[in-house]
Amino acid sequence: MRKAVLVLLAVFGVFWMVTDPHGLAQSAQTAGGHGAALTGDFFTAVITFVRDLE
């Protein structure tokens, strides 16, 4: 079952790349930006927490 889902995701990714490469690139860029912002927010919260412990 897990292999079938992975194959379907791969096929969907290739299909999206062939039919709308610009849309795929924009989506990947947006997702990367949100991931970087979330990581930064997480580490800022950890630093604030540790500083408040002192």
C-alpha distance matrix in Angstrom:
0.0 3.8 5.5 5.1 6.4 8.8 10.0 10.7 12.5 14.4 15.4 16.6 18.5 20.2 21.0 22.6 24.4 25.9 26.9 28.1 28.5 31.1 28.9 26.1 28.7 30.2 27.0 26.2 29.9 29.8 26.7 28.3 31.5 30.0 28.2 31.5 33.5 31.2 31.5 35.3 35.6 33.8 36.1 39.1 38.3 38.0 41.3 43.0 41.8 43.1 46.4 46.8 46.6 49.7
3.8 0.0 3.8 5.4 5.2 6.3 8.7 10.0 10.7 12.4 14.3 15.4 16.6 18.6 19.9 21.1 22.6 24.5 25.7 26.5 26.5 29.0 26.9 23.9 26.2 27.8 24.5 23.4 26.9 27.0 23.7 25.1 28.4 27.0 25.0 28.2 30.2 28.0 28.1 31.9 32.4 30.5 32.7 35.8 35.2 34.7 37.9 39.8 38.7 39.9 43.1 43.8 43.6 46.5
5.5 3.8 0.0 3.8 5.4 5.1 6.1 8.6 9.8 10.5 12.2 14.1 15.2 16.5 18.1 19.8 20.9 22.5 24.1 25.3 25.1 27.9 26.3 23.1 25.4 27.4 24.5 23.2 26.8 27.4 24.4 25.5 29.0 28.1 26.0 29.1 31.5 29.6 29.5 33.2 34.1 32.4 34.4 37.5 37.2 36.8 39.8 41.9 41.0 42.0 45.2 46.1 46.0 48.8
5.1 5.4 3.8 0.0 3.8 5.4 5.1 6.1 8.6 9.8 10.5 12.2 14.2 15.4 16.3 18.1 19.8 21.0 22.2 23.7 24.1 26.9 25.1 22.2 24.9 26.8 23.9 23.2 26.9 27.3 24.5 26.1 29.4 28.4 26.9 30.1 32.3 30.5 30.9 34.5 35.2 33.8 36.0 39.0 38.6 38.5 41.6 43.4 42.7 44.0 47.0 47.8 47.8 50.8
6.4 5.2 5.4 3.8 0.0 3.8 5.4 5.1 6.2 8.6 9.8 10.4 12.2 14.3 15.1 16.3 18.2 20.0 20.8 21.7 22.1 24.6 22.5 19.6 22.4 23.9 20.7 20.2 23.9 23.9 21.0 22.8 26.1 24.9 23.4 26.8 28.8 26.9 27.6 31.2 31.7 30.4 32.8 35.6 35.2 35.3 38.4 40.1 39.4 40.9 43.9 44.6 44.8 47.7
8.8 6.3 5.1 5.4 3.8 0.0 3.8 5.4 5.1 6.1 8.6 9.8 10.5 12.3 14.1 15.2 16.4 18.4 19.9 20.6 20.4 23.0 21.3 18.1 20.4 22.4 19.5 18.3 21.9 22.5 19.6 20.9 24.4 23.6 21.9 24.9 27.3 25.8 26.0 29.6 30.5 29.3 31.3 34.3 34.2 34.1 37.0 39.0 38.5 39.7 42.6 43.7 43.9 46.6
10.0 8.7 6.1 5.1 5.4 3.8 0.0 3.8 5.4 5.1 6.1 8.5 9.8 10.6 12.1 14.1 15.2 16.5 18.2 19.6 19.6 22.6 21.2 18.2 20.7 23.0 20.4 19.5 23.2 24.1 21.6 22.9 26.4 26.0 24.6 27.5 30.0 28.7 29.0 32.5 33.6 32.5 34.5 37.4 37.6 37.6 40.4 42.4 42.0 43.2 46.1 47.2 47.5 50.2
10.7 10.0 8.6 6.1 5.1 5.4 3.8 0.0 3.8 5.4 5.1 6.1 8.5 9.9 10.4 12.1 14.1 15.3 16.2 17.6 18.2 21.1 19.2 16.6 19.6 21.4 18.7 18.5 22.3 22.7 20.4 22.3 25.6 24.9 24.0 27.2 29.2 28.0 28.8 32.2 33.0 32.3 34.6 37.2 37.2 37.6 40.4 42.1 41.9 43.4 46.1 47.0 47.5 50.3
12.5 10.7 9.8 8.6 6.2 5.1 5.4 3.8 0.0 3.8 5.5 5.0 6.1 8.7 9.8 10.4 12.2 14.2 15.2 15.8 16.0 18.5 16.6 13.6 16.4 18.2 15.4 14.8 18.6 19.1 16.7 18.5 21.8 21.2 20.2 23.4 25.5 24.4 25.2 28.5 29.4 28.8 31.0 33.6 33.8 34.2 37.0 38.7 38.6 40.1 42.7 43.7 44.4 47.1
14.4 12.4 10.5 9.8 8.6 6.1 5.1 5.4 3.8 0.0 3.8 5.4 5.0 6.2 8.5 9.8 10.5 12.3 14.2 15.1 14.7 17.7 16.5 13.3 15.7 18.2 15.9 14.9 18.6 19.8 17.7 18.9 22.4 22.4 21.2 24.0 26.5 25.8 26.2 29.4 30.8 30.2 32.1 34.8 35.3 35.6 38.1 40.1 40.2 41.4 44.0 45.3 45.9 48.4
15.4 14.3 12.2 10.5 9.8 8.6 6.1 5.1 5.5 3.8 0.0 3.8 5.4 5.2 6.0 8.5 9.8 10.6 12.1 13.9 14.2 17.5 16.3 13.7 16.6 19.0 17.0 16.7 20.4 21.5 19.8 21.4 24.7 24.7 24.0 26.8 29.1 28.6 29.3 32.4 33.6 33.3 35.3 37.8 38.3 38.8 41.3 43.2 43.4 44.8 47.3 48.4 49.2 51.8
16.6 15.4 14.1 12.2 10.4 9.8 8.5 6.1 5.0 5.4 3.8 0.0 3.8 5.5 5.0 6.0 8.5 9.9 10.4 11.5 12.4 15.2 13.4 11.1 14.4 16.3 14.1 14.3 18.0 18.7 17.2 19.3 22.3 22.1 21.9 24.8 26.8 26.3 27.4 30.4 31.4 31.3 33.6 35.8 36.3 37.1 39.6 41.2 41.5 43.2 45.5 46.5 47.5 50.1
18.5 16.6 15.2 14.2 12.2 10.5 9.8 8.5 6.1 5.0 5.4 3.8 0.0 3.8 5.4 5.1 6.1 8.6 10.0 10.3 10.0 12.9 11.5 8.5 11.3 13.7 11.7 11.3 15.0 16.2 14.8 16.4 19.5 19.8 19.4 22.1 24.3 24.2 25.0 27.9 29.2 29.2 31.2 33.5 34.3 35.0 37.3 39.1 39.6 41.1 43.3 44.6 45.6 48.1
20.2 18.6 16.5 15.4 14.3 12.3 10.6 9.9 8.7 6.2 5.2 5.5 3.8 0.0 3.8 5.4 5.0 6.2 8.6 9.9 9.5 13.0 12.7 10.0 12.5 15.4 14.2 13.7 17.1 18.8 17.8 19.0 22.2 23.0 22.6 24.9 27.3 27.4 28.1 30.8 32.4 32.5 34.3 36.6 37.6 38.2 40.4 42.3 42.9 44.2 46.4 47.9 48.9 51.2
21.0 19.9 18.1 16.3 15.1 14.1 12.1 10.4 9.8 8.5 6.0 5.0 5.4 3.8 0.0 3.8 5.4 5.2 6.1 8.3 9.4 12.7 11.9 10.2 13.4 15.6 14.5 15.0 18.3 19.5 18.9 20.7 23.5 24.0 24.1 26.7 28.7 28.8 30.0 32.6 33.9 34.2 36.2 38.3 39.2 40.1 42.3 44.0 44.6 46.2 48.3 49.6 50.7 53.2
22.6 21.1 19.8 18.1 16.3 15.2 14.1 12.1 10.4 9.8 8.5 6.0 5.1 5.4 3.8 0.0 3.8 5.5 5.2 5.5 6.7 9.5 8.2 6.6 10.0 12.0 10.9 11.8 14.9 16.0 15.7 17.7 20.2 20.8 21.3 23.7 25.6 25.9 27.3 29.7 30.9 31.5 33.6 35.4 36.4 37.6 39.7 41.2 42.0 43.7 45.6 46.9 48.2 50.6
24.4 22.6 20.9 19.8 18.2 16.4 15.2 14.1 12.2 10.5 9.8 8.5 6.1 5.0 5.4 3.8 0.0 3.8 5.7 5.6 4.5 8.1 8.4 6.3 8.5 11.4 11.3 11.3 14.0 15.9 15.9 17.1 19.8 21.0 21.3 23.2 25.4 26.2 27.1 29.3 31.0 31.7 33.4 35.3 36.6 37.6 39.5 41.2 42.2 43.7 45.5 47.0 48.4 50.5
25.9 24.5 22.5 21.0 20.0 18.4 16.5 15.3 14.2 12.3 10.6 9.9 8.6 6.2 5.2 5.5 3.8 0.0 3.8 5.9 6.1 9.8 10.5 9.5 11.6 14.3 14.6 14.9 17.5 19.4 19.6 20.8 23.3 24.6 25.0 27.0 29.1 29.9 30.9 33.1 34.7 35.5 37.2 39.1 40.4 41.4 43.2 45.0 46.0 47.5 49.3 50.8 52.2 54.3
26.9 25.7 24.1 22.2 20.8 19.9 18.2 16.2 15.2 14.2 12.1 10.4 10.0 8.6 6.1 5.2 5.7 3.8 0.0 3.8 6.4 9.1 9.1 9.3 12.0 13.8 14.0 15.3 17.7 19.0 19.6 21.4 23.5 24.5 25.4 27.5 29.2 30.0 31.5 33.5 34.8 35.8 37.8 39.4 40.6 41.9 43.8 45.2 46.3 48.0 49.8 51.1 52.6 54.9
28.1 26.5 25.3 23.7 21.7 20.6 19.6 17.6 15.8 15.1 13.9 11.5 10.3 9.9 8.3 5.5 5.6 5.9 3.8 0.0 3.8 5.5 5.4 6.4 8.8 10.1 10.8 12.5 14.4 15.6 16.6 18.4 20.2 21.4 22.6 24.5 26.0 27.1 28.7 30.5 31.8 33.0 34.9 36.4 37.6 39.2 40.9 42.2 43.5 45.3 46.8 48.1 49.9 52.0
28.5 26.5 25.1 24.1 22.1 20.4 19.6 18.2 16.0 14.7 14.2 12.4 10.0 9.5 9.4 6.7 4.5 6.1 6.4 3.8 0.0 3.8 5.5 5.1 6.1 8.6 9.9 10.5 12.2 14.2 15.3 16.3 18.3 20.0 20.9 22.4 24.3 25.6 26.8 28.5 30.2 31.4 33.0 34.5 36.1 37.4 38.9 40.5 41.9 43.4 45.0 46.5 48.2 50.2
31.1 29.0 27.9 26.9 24.6 23.0 22.6 21.1 18.5 17.7 17.5 15.2 12.9 13.0 12.7 9.5 8.1 9.8 9.1 5.5 3.8 0.0 3.8 5.4 5.1 6.2 8.6 9.9 10.5 12.3 14.2 15.3 16.5 18.4 19.9 21.1 22.6 24.3 25.7 27.0 28.6 30.2 31.8 33.0 34.7 36.3 37.6 39.0 40.6 42.3 43.5 45.0 46.9 48.8
28.9 26.9 26.3 25.1 22.5 21.3 21.2 19.2 16.6 16.5 16.3 13.4 11.5 12.7 11.9 8.2 8.4 10.5 9.1 5.4 5.5 3.8 0.0 3.8 5.4 5.1 6.1 8.6 9.8 10.5 12.2 14.1 15.3 16.5 18.2 19.9 21.1 22.4 24.2 25.8 26.9 28.5 30.4 31.6 32.9 34.7 36.3 37.4 38.9 40.7 42.1 43.3 45.3 47.4
26.1 23.9 23.1 22.2 19.6 18.1 18.2 16.6 13.6 13.3 13.7 11.1 8.5 10.0 10.2 6.6 6.3 9.5 9.3 6.4 5.1 5.4 3.8 0.0 3.8 5.5 5.1 6.1 8.5 9.9 10.5 12.1 14.2 15.4 16.3 18.2 20.0 20.9 22.3 24.3 25.7 26.8 28.6 30.2 31.5 32.9 34.6 36.1 37.3 39.0 40.6 42.0 43.6 45.8
28.7 26.2 25.4 24.9 22.4 20.4 20.7 19.6 16.4 15.7 16.6 14.4 11.3 12.5 13.4 10.0 8.5 11.6 12.0 8.8 6.1 5.1 5.4 3.8 0.0 3.8 5.5 5.1 6.1 8.6 9.9 10.5 12.2 14.2 15.2 16.4 18.3 19.9 21.0 22.5 24.3 25.6 27.1 28.5 30.2 31.6 33.0 34.6 36.1 37.6 39.0 40.6 42.3 44.2
30.2 27.8 27.4 26.8 23.9 22.4 23.0 21.4 18.2 18.2 19.0 16.3 13.7 15.4 15.6 12.0 11.4 14.3 13.8 10.1 8.6 6.2 5.1 5.5 3.8 0.0 3.8 5.5 5.1 6.1 8.6 9.8 10.5 12.3 14.1 15.4 16.5 18.3 19.9 21.1 22.5 24.3 26.0 27.0 28.6 30.4 31.7 32.9 34.6 36.4 37.5 38.9 41.0 42.9
27.0 24.5 24.5 23.9 20.7 19.5 20.4 18.7 15.4 15.9 17.0 14.1 11.7 14.2 14.5 10.9 11.3 14.6 14.0 10.8 9.9 8.6 6.1 5.1 5.5 3.8 0.0 3.8 5.4 5.1 6.1 8.5 9.9 10.6 12.1 14.2 15.4 16.4 18.2 19.9 21.0 22.4 24.4 25.7 26.9 28.6 30.3 31.5 32.8 34.7 36.2 37.4 39.2 41.4
26.2 23.4 23.2 23.2 20.2 18.3 19.5 18.5 14.8 14.9 16.7 14.3 11.3 13.7 15.0 11.8 11.3 14.9 15.3 12.5 10.5 9.9 8.6 6.1 5.1 5.5 3.8 0.0 3.8 5.5 5.1 6.0 8.5 9.9 10.4 12.2 14.2 15.2 16.3 18.2 19.9 20.9 22.6 24.2 25.7 26.9 28.6 30.2 31.5 33.0 34.6 36.1 37.7 39.8
29.9 26.9 26.8 26.9 23.9 21.9 23.2 22.3 18.6 18.6 20.4 18.0 15.0 17.1 18.3 14.9 14.0 17.5 17.7 14.4 12.2 10.5 9.8 8.5 6.1 5.1 5.4 3.8 0.0 3.8 5.5 5.1 6.2 8.7 9.8 10.6 12.3 14.2 15.3 16.5 18.3 20.0 21.3 22.5 24.4 25.9 27.1 28.6 30.3 31.8 33.0 34.6 36.5 38.3
29.8 27.0 27.4 27.3 23.9 22.5 24.1 22.7 19.1 19.8 21.5 18.7 16.2 18.8 19.5 16.0 15.9 19.4 19.0 15.6 14.2 12.3 10.5 9.9 8.6 6.1 5.1 5.5 3.8 0.0 3.8 5.4 5.1 6.2 8.6 9.9 10.6 12.2 14.2 15.4 16.5 18.3 20.2 21.1 22.5 24.5 25.9 26.9 28.6 30.5 31.6 32.9 34.9 37.0
26.7 23.7 24.4 24.5 21.0 19.6 21.6 20.4 16.7 17.7 19.8 17.2 14.8 17.8 18.9 15.7 15.9 19.6 19.6 16.6 15.3 14.2 12.2 10.5 9.9 8.6 6.1 5.1 5.5 3.8 0.0 3.8 5.4 5.1 6.1 8.6 9.9 10.5 12.2 14.2 15.3 16.4 18.5 19.9 21.0 22.6 24.4 25.7 26.9 28.7 30.3 31.5 33.2 35.4
28.3 25.1 25.5 26.1 22.8 20.9 22.9 22.3 18.5 18.9 21.4 19.3 16.4 19.0 20.7 17.7 17.1 20.8 21.4 18.4 16.3 15.3 14.1 12.1 10.5 9.8 8.5 6.0 5.1 5.4 3.8 0.0 3.8 5.4 5.0 6.1 8.6 9.8 10.5 12.2 14.2 15.3 16.6 18.3 19.9 21.2 22.6 24.3 25.7 27.1 28.6 30.3 31.9 33.8
31.5 28.4 29.0 29.4 26.1 24.4 26.4 25.6 21.8 22.4 24.7 22.3 19.5 22.2 23.5 20.2 19.8 23.3 23.5 20.2 18.3 16.5 15.3 14.2 12.2 10.5 9.9 8.5 6.2 5.1 5.4 3.8 0.0 3.8 5.4 5.2 6.2 8.6 9.9 10.6 12.3 14.2 15.6 16.5 18.4 20.1 21.2 22.5 24.3 25.9 27.0 28.6 30.6 32.4
30.0 27.0 28.1 28.4 24.9 23.6 26.0 24.9 21.2 22.4 24.7 22.1 19.8 23.0 24.0 20.8 21.0 24.6 24.5 21.4 20.0 18.4 16.5 15.4 14.2 12.3 10.6 9.9 8.7 6.2 5.1 5.4 3.8 0.0 3.8 5.5 5.1 6.1 8.6 9.8 10.4 12.2 14.4 15.2 16.4 18.4 20.0 20.9 22.4 24.4 25.7 26.8 28.8 31.0
28.2 25.0 26.0 26.9 23.4 21.9 24.6 24.0 20.2 21.2 24.0 21.9 19.4 22.6 24.1 21.3 21.3 25.0 25.4 22.6 20.9 19.9 18.2 16.3 15.2 14.1 12.1 10.4 9.8 8.6 6.1 5.0 5.4 3.8 0.0 3.8 5.5 5.1 6.2 8.6 9.9 10.5 12.4 14.2 15.4 16.6 18.5 20.0 21.1 22.7 24.4 25.8 27.3 29.5
31.5 28.2 29.1 30.1 26.8 24.9 27.5 27.2 23.4 24.0 26.8 24.8 22.1 24.9 26.7 23.7 23.2 27.0 27.5 24.5 22.4 21.1 19.9 18.2 16.4 15.4 14.2 12.2 10.6 9.9 8.6 6.1 5.2 5.5 3.8 0.0 3.8 5.4 5.1 6.2 8.6 9.9 10.8 12.2 14.3 15.4 16.6 18.3 20.0 21.3 22.6 24.4 26.1 27.8
33.5 30.2 31.5 32.3 28.8 27.3 30.0 29.2 25.5 26.5 29.1 26.8 24.3 27.3 28.7 25.6 25.4 29.1 29.2 26.0 24.3 22.6 21.1 20.0 18.3 16.5 15.4 14.2 12.3 10.6 9.9 8.6 6.2 5.1 5.5 3.8 0.0 3.8 5.4 5.1 6.1 8.6 10.1 10.5 12.3 14.3 15.4 16.4 18.3 20.1 21.0 22.4 24.6 26.4
31.2 28.0 29.6 30.5 26.9 25.8 28.7 28.0 24.4 25.8 28.6 26.3 24.2 27.4 28.8 25.9 26.2 29.9 30.0 27.1 25.6 24.3 22.4 20.9 19.9 18.3 16.4 15.2 14.2 12.2 10.5 9.8 8.6 6.1 5.1 5.4 3.8 0.0 3.8 5.4 5.1 6.1 8.7 9.8 10.6 12.4 14.3 15.3 16.5 18.5 20.0 21.1 22.8 25.1
31.5 28.1 29.5 30.9 27.6 26.0 29.0 28.8 25.2 26.2 29.3 27.4 25.0 28.1 30.0 27.3 27.1 30.9 31.5 28.7 26.8 25.7 24.2 22.3 21.0 19.9 18.2 16.3 15.3 14.2 12.2 10.5 9.9 8.6 6.2 5.1 5.4 3.8 0.0 3.8 5.5 5.1 6.3 8.6 9.9 10.7 12.4 14.3 15.4 16.7 18.4 20.0 21.4 23.5
35.3 31.9 33.2 34.5 31.2 29.6 32.5 32.2 28.5 29.4 32.4 30.4 27.9 30.8 32.6 29.7 29.3 33.1 33.5 30.5 28.5 27.0 25.8 24.3 22.5 21.1 19.9 18.2 16.5 15.4 14.2 12.2 10.6 9.8 8.6 6.2 5.1 5.4 3.8 0.0 3.8 5.4 5.3 6.1 8.6 9.9 10.6 12.3 14.2 15.5 16.5 18.3 20.2 21.8
35.6 32.4 34.1 35.2 31.7 30.5 33.6 33.0 29.4 30.8 33.6 31.4 29.2 32.4 33.9 30.9 31.0 34.7 34.8 31.8 30.2 28.6 26.9 25.7 24.3 22.5 21.0 19.9 18.3 16.5 15.3 14.2 12.3 10.4 9.9 8.6 6.1 5.1 5.5 3.8 0.0 3.8 5.6 5.1 6.2 8.7 9.9 10.5 12.2 14.3 15.3 16.4 18.6 20.6
33.8 30.5 32.4 33.8 30.4 29.3 32.5 32.3 28.8 30.2 33.3 31.3 29.2 32.5 34.2 31.5 31.7 35.5 35.8 33.0 31.4 30.2 28.5 26.8 25.6 24.3 22.4 20.9 20.0 18.3 16.4 15.3 14.2 12.2 10.5 9.9 8.6 6.1 5.1 5.4 3.8 0.0 3.8 5.4 5.2 6.3 8.7 9.9 10.6 12.4 14.3 15.4 16.9 19.2
36.1 32.7 34.4 36.0 32.8 31.3 34.5 34.6 31.0 32.1 35.3 33.6 31.2 34.3 36.2 33.6 33.4 37.2 37.8 34.9 33.0 31.8 30.4 28.6 27.1 26.0 24.4 22.6 21.3 20.2 18.5 16.6 15.6 14.4 12.4 10.8 10.1 8.7 6.3 5.3 5.6 3.8 0.0 3.8 5.3 5.0 6.1 8.5 9.7 10.5 12.2 14.1 15.4 17.2
39.1 35.8 37.5 39.0 35.6 34.3 37.4 37.2 33.6 34.8 37.8 35.8 33.5 36.6 38.3 35.4 35.3 39.1 39.4 36.4 34.5 33.0 31.6 30.2 28.5 27.0 25.7 24.2 22.5 21.1 19.9 18.3 16.5 15.2 14.2 12.2 10.5 9.8 8.6 6.1 5.1 5.4 3.8 0.0 3.8 5.5 5.2 6.2 8.6 10.0 10.6 12.3 14.4 16.0
38.3 35.2 37.2 38.6 35.2 34.2 37.6 37.2 33.8 35.3 38.3 36.3 34.3 37.6 39.2 36.4 36.6 40.4 40.6 37.6 36.1 34.7 32.9 31.5 30.2 28.6 26.9 25.7 24.4 22.5 21.0 19.9 18.4 16.4 15.4 14.3 12.3 10.6 9.9 8.6 6.2 5.2 5.3 3.8 0.0 3.8 5.5 5.1 6.1 8.6 9.9 10.5 12.5 14.8
38.0 34.7 36.8 38.5 35.3 34.1 37.6 37.6 34.2 35.6 38.8 37.1 35.0 38.2 40.1 37.6 37.6 41.4 41.9 39.2 37.4 36.3 34.7 32.9 31.6 30.4 28.6 26.9 25.9 24.5 22.6 21.2 20.1 18.4 16.6 15.4 14.3 12.4 10.7 9.9 8.7 6.3 5.0 5.5 3.8 0.0 3.8 5.4 5.0 6.2 8.6 9.9 10.8 13.1
41.3 37.9 39.8 41.6 38.4 37.0 40.4 40.4 37.0 38.1 41.3 39.6 37.3 40.4 42.3 39.7 39.5 43.2 43.8 40.9 38.9 37.6 36.3 34.6 33.0 31.7 30.3 28.6 27.1 25.9 24.4 22.6 21.2 20.0 18.5 16.6 15.4 14.3 12.4 10.6 9.9 8.7 6.1 5.2 5.5 3.8 0.0 3.8 5.4 5.2 6.1 8.6 10.0 11.3
43.0 39.8 41.9 43.4 40.1 39.0 42.4 42.1 38.7 40.1 43.2 41.2 39.1 42.3 44.0 41.2 41.2 45.0 45.2 42.2 40.5 39.0 37.4 36.1 34.6 32.9 31.5 30.2 28.6 26.9 25.7 24.3 22.5 20.9 20.0 18.3 16.4 15.3 14.3 12.3 10.5 9.9 8.5 6.2 5.1 5.4 3.8 0.0 3.8 5.5 5.1 6.1 8.8 10.3
41.8 38.7 41.0 42.7 39.4 38.5 42.0 41.9 38.6 40.2 43.4 41.5 39.6 42.9 44.6 42.0 42.2 46.0 46.3 43.5 41.9 40.6 38.9 37.3 36.1 34.6 32.8 31.5 30.3 28.6 26.9 25.7 24.3 22.4 21.1 20.0 18.3 16.5 15.4 14.2 12.2 10.6 9.7 8.6 6.1 5.0 5.4 3.8 0.0 3.8 5.5 5.1 6.5 9.2
43.1 39.9 42.0 44.0 40.9 39.7 43.2 43.4 40.1 41.4 44.8 43.2 41.1 44.2 46.2 43.7 43.7 47.5 48.0 45.3 43.4 42.3 40.7 39.0 37.6 36.4 34.7 33.0 31.8 30.5 28.7 27.1 25.9 24.4 22.7 21.3 20.1 18.5 16.7 15.5 14.3 12.4 10.5 10.0 8.6 6.2 5.2 5.5 3.8 0.0 3.8 5.4 5.2 7.0
46.4 43.1 45.2 47.0 43.9 42.6 46.1 46.1 42.7 44.0 47.3 45.5 43.3 46.4 48.3 45.6 45.5 49.3 49.8 46.8 45.0 43.5 42.1 40.6 39.0 37.5 36.2 34.6 33.0 31.6 30.3 28.6 27.0 25.7 24.4 22.6 21.0 20.0 18.4 16.5 15.3 14.3 12.2 10.6 9.9 8.6 6.1 5.1 5.5 3.8 0.0 3.8 5.4 5.5
46.8 43.8 46.1 47.8 44.6 43.7 47.2 47.0 43.7 45.3 48.4 46.5 44.6 47.9 49.6 46.9 47.0 50.8 51.1 48.1 46.5 45.0 43.3 42.0 40.6 38.9 37.4 36.1 34.6 32.9 31.5 30.3 28.6 26.8 25.8 24.4 22.4 21.1 20.0 18.3 16.4 15.4 14.1 12.3 10.5 9.9 8.6 6.1 5.1 5.4 3.8 0.0 3.8 5.4
46.6 43.6 46.0 47.8 44.8 43.9 47.5 47.5 44.4 45.9 49.2 47.5 45.6 48.9 50.7 48.2 48.4 52.2 52.6 49.9 48.2 46.9 45.3 43.6 42.3 41.0 39.2 37.7 36.5 34.9 33.2 31.9 30.6 28.8 27.3 26.1 24.6 22.8 21.4 20.2 18.6 16.9 15.4 14.4 12.5 10.8 10.0 8.8 6.5 5.2 5.4 3.8 0.0 3.8
49.7 46.5 48.8 50.8 47.7 46.6 50.2 50.3 47.1 48.4 51.8 50.1 48.1 51.2 53.2 50.6 50.5 54.3 54.9 52.0 50.2 48.8 47.4 45.8 44.2 42.9 41.4 39.8 38.3 37.0 35.4 33.8 32.4 31.0 29.5 27.8 26.4 25.1 23.5 21.8 20.6 19.2 17.2 16.0 14.8 13.1 11.3 10.3 9.2 7.0 5.5 5.4 3.8 0.0
